């Protein structure tokens, strides 16, 4: 018996028939009576098909789902010209692309079969529409992140496994809402799992924050704002690093990490063929540790280096080489320099001379009778003076300072012995002089595991430009390498979150060597390609996807694409993201603030999502200034100064 309700439903919801099949691209001729924007059904209003909506194609007992990419009008060749109006011969045509099928009460993405000519096409019911936008598997946990931009009543949920066991990319121009989206994702995750002890023990999230947007701040001006960004302090530890002060917070790293070759290779931009092998030789040898165990032995070695340098005929070794060696030893003694060594350096500066013509050192005033290296007293003037010093090498702190001391000694020993070319290694020593003081302000070597909280935020807002690239590299590489070694069974989870990722993943930079750029990119490319096998995942947020390595972008699993207006950025997304349809791609330049295209393995189809609002206390500190309001407020007085007229000093 025919069900009259089904007949009525099909009569109303049918929109046309298939007229052309070209792979995934299908053309549908719309029925003449279905050209209105809305249809009436059982006293309600049903939205008719339009560009961006979905249709169902009935093929036998199967139901294929397609998305409308465009529509056009063409002449209906079957229409009779007799007693017809001018519009009647025109036929409305839809261009659709197949996206999936409905089977056993669920929607699956993909093309299993193609429709046939004259297959009927229907508007989706509310239930079918919800099936398409149900992205969470029955075995997964759902978190709500927002609603469909075109259908605000349809919430959008994503699966915890589908998102957080994947590499995620969040891209968009400044002010488009990408920081808000990143915060929303992780806020909802911590709201769901943050109070569970096993989650706190087994999950680790490390957020690299270049602009200080994710640091929690006290309420200001009576407004509760950004006091617990992403999550509360019970689940979060913050490191506001700074190279402007000696007393700021420092990031704890194990002593074993500080003594690794990769640490010093990254810190000093060591070249692969000369400088990196030199550092490897220093770090793998215990020669200088054995000398340090007996200060007299070490002083004897230093004295011998000075003696050999002053007797050398090598043109690359001059008076300044000897003085620099002693000055470097003085610097390595830290905050407790030796007055004896300072006096010896002054003695050498006044009495030790070098004649470039004869390639010989001399001792004494030029006006008198200077002593040359062949004189029997030369050893007493050089080596014996150094060996007689009373130096306390215990003031050299273990870790960074000690390794710096070893590098300095090995460098001068190699130069004096003729084992190394000064031109190859001297740039390394120059960088050592400038970067070690900065890295000591940012990193402390300790064996205490200070990352007990599941979320660690490392702010680089007040860090120098050179260190802003070094610190993320050091930290991410250390965490990744440690995870592979310490947890081979993948019982723990690590997620590296990098905001403003173009700062360290840029393909082009005039401030660094090509070798350093390749090393930096290869490190993160390895993480994004192999990290999943070791329980390590990346979340990247950036304004400039074009600047980031295409290898990294193409290996991401899920994309949150906010407004992008630069053509190169849009082109980079088009090349890398295989999940975008034409409508979603073309909407990127005109997305409103807070809306994004969600595409990837976590969703069946690309959707435009309006990210749900966050509580003010958990939102990132990335709000756009309301200049018309701020300009009218008086400037607050600076601490320690009286309020004045607010003018420029």
Secondary structure, 3 states (H helix, E strand, C coil): CCCHHHHHHHHHHEEEEEEEEECCEEEEEECHHHCCCEEEECCEEEECCCCCCEEEEEECCEEEEEEEEEEEEEECCCCCCCCCCCCCCEEEEEEEEEEEEEECCEEEECCCCCCCCCCEEEECCHHHHHHHCCCCCCCCCEEEEEEECCCCCCEEEEEHHHHHCCCEEEECCCCCCHHHHHHHHHHHHHHHHCCCHHHHHHEEEEEEECCCCCCCCCCECCECCCCCCCCCHHHEEEEEEECCCCCCECEEECHHHHCCHHHHHHHCCCCCCCHHHHHHHHHHCCHHHHHHCCHHHHHHHHHHHHHHHHHCCCCCCCHHHHHHHHHHHHHHCCCCCCHHHHHHHHHHHHHEEEECCCCEEEECCCCCCCEECCCCCHHHHCHHHHHCCCCCHHHCCCCHHHHHHHHHHHHHHHHHHCCCCHHHHHHHHHHHHHHHHHHHHHEEECCCCCCCCCEEEEEEEECCHHHHHHHHHHHHHHHHHHHHHHCCCCCCEEEEEECCCHHHHECCCCCCCHHHHHHHHHHHHHHHHHHHHHCEEEEEEECCHHHECHHHHHCCCEEEECCCCCHHHHHHHHHHCCCCCHHHHHCHHHCCCCEEEEEECCCCCCEEEEECCCCHHHCCCCCCCCHHHHCCCCCCCCCCCCCCCCCCC
